[in-house]
């Protein structure tokens, strides 16, 4: 019986952990716009512009600071504004 309780406990912890990870559907991040990529602040991450959605009408110049939303999993990004 003790072994069954431990399996149930482990299963519940796993379910709760996965639920909490899925609650964070996106992250707000900041970076610097480059000629072909965005360098993300405080991370060794450079995002190619092909992975970034930019709103129609928004003009971003090289060197501009931008705020972005990173989709859960990090496969897509969206610029939400130019800072400053």
Order of alpha helices (4+ residues) and beta strands (2+ residues): alpha-beta-beta-beta-beta-beta-beta
